[in-house]
Amino acid sequence: MRPVRFALFALYQLSVVLGVLLMPAALLARRIGVPVPFDRVLSGLGERVD
């Protein structure tokens, strides 16, 4: 596995874990009207890993 691809995969995994851990805060923020861009981050990293 190339180092760049490995780093992107690790970053993708880290962003998934952070997304799961921050889900309660994201739901609360969404409830009060603050947009949360987790989907854009994950989809962008997912495209690069594939």
Phi, psi and omega per residue, in radians:
M1 nan 2.246 -3.134
R2 -1.161 2.588 -3.119
P3 -1.009 -0.682 -3.137
V4 -1.156 -0.764 3.135
R5 -1.143 -0.688 3.087
F6 -1.097 -0.753 3.128
A7 -1.111 -0.729 3.103
L8 -1.128 -0.698 3.104
F9 -1.112 -0.759 3.117
A10 -1.114 -0.708 3.104
L11 -1.133 -0.685 3.091
Y12 -1.094 -0.811 3.131
Q13 -1.092 -0.720 3.110
L14 -1.101 -0.721 3.137
S15 -1.178 -0.580 3.067
V16 -1.141 -0.792 3.129
V17 -1.092 -0.788 3.119
L18 -1.096 -0.679 3.104
G19 -1.076 -0.725 3.119
V20 -1.170 -0.766 -3.117
L21 -1.177 -0.585 -3.105
L22 -1.623 0.078 -3.112
M23 -0.971 -0.800 3.120
P24 -1.022 -0.722 3.116
A25 -1.161 -0.660 3.124
A26 -1.149 -0.721 3.119
L27 -1.135 -0.706 3.094
L28 -1.136 -0.766 3.126
A29 -1.087 -0.722 3.130
R30 -1.123 -0.657 -3.140
R31 -1.108 -0.612 3.135
I32 -1.595 0.007 3.004
G33 1.790 0.221 3.125
V34 -1.669 2.143 3.133
P35 -1.243 2.490 -3.136
V36 -2.121 2.078 -3.014
P37 -1.575 0.540 -3.108
F38 -1.051 -0.655 -3.090
D39 -1.102 -0.640 3.122
R40 -1.186 -0.691 3.136
V41 -1.122 -0.863 -3.107
L42 -1.122 -0.746 -3.128
S43 -1.187 -0.646 3.107
G44 -1.119 -0.771 3.118
L45 -1.233 -0.659 3.132
G46 -1.072 -0.678 3.121
E47 -1.147 -0.654 -3.123
R48 -1.259 -0.598 3.140
V49 -1.241 -0.701 -3.133
D50 -1.185 nan nan
